[in-house]
């Protein structure tokens, strides 16, 4: 089974009015949050200078809240709030708990936006979800207006500040929930940052080993995408400890499959489907398992390509050549086998959970869509 032969959609499994209600209410809560932020800024300005004219933004001014809102509305797959919803269903959907689920769903969208914006800065990515990244847009404006200072630093600074607000508001949305939910959120956040930090330091240090690569993939990708949203929803829904443990085990398997597929798409994905350039992981020498497998499988004649990857000197032709060499050496085949094995084990784990049929079908469908996605 491969990404090319299966065309599942992430919203395909049992999309009901209930899941739509969760997503619609999450959107509404986000819009309310943006209105409150804009109003708070206006009030603060009026309190500080009640008799002064409103200052102009200037040619390089940024509408902080507007930028955050506009980026938030450009939805991706909405996988995290969807998984939180199904975790809530499996957990029992306790009466009166849907409001907290909506809070979690909204917060997950903002946390994801925070992670994407900062990841794009660190990876120097030019596009995301089919459009220019925030730091690139800001840098272009700086150059066009002949701004003072370094245009790249300006772009990075704007993106960092917008993402900081996303993280802050996500955390505040979670604050009224139960202590167990806040503890799981806190763990997810520190895992995400730790995984990203390991990615940065191991890329710079040209270090690759299986244990670290798997930890990076799980912390910065699988956990905050699959496992923790599912766990958060289950906790809000009133799940018992055994159910939560079972969902975490299932989530880690699906999350690992998600991470491997993410790495495959990062090397061979179609930019028109993924919304970001292919081959960036090779240009930057990311410490992924794909490159570890490449080091194990590539013949001596292709080793200079790996050396150039380590040196950060791969040009477009070099990226193309390394992509082809990795396929010929069996790296992509090994990745597909790993995804298939993880998917099989995830389905077996779901058998053990014995959840109600509607949630069971939804989770199985999501697992397949995640593993074999093309974007």
PyMOL commands that set and color helices and strands:
alter all, ss='L'
color gray80, all
select helices_A, chain A and resi 17-48+64-73+79-91+98-123+134-144+151-174+179-204+210-237+241-268+271-274+280-284+289-297+300-311+316-329+331-353+357-371
alter helices_A, ss='H'
color red, helices_A
select strands_A, chain A and resi 127-128+131-132
alter strands_A, ss='S'
color yellow, strands_A
deselect
rebuild
show_as cartoon
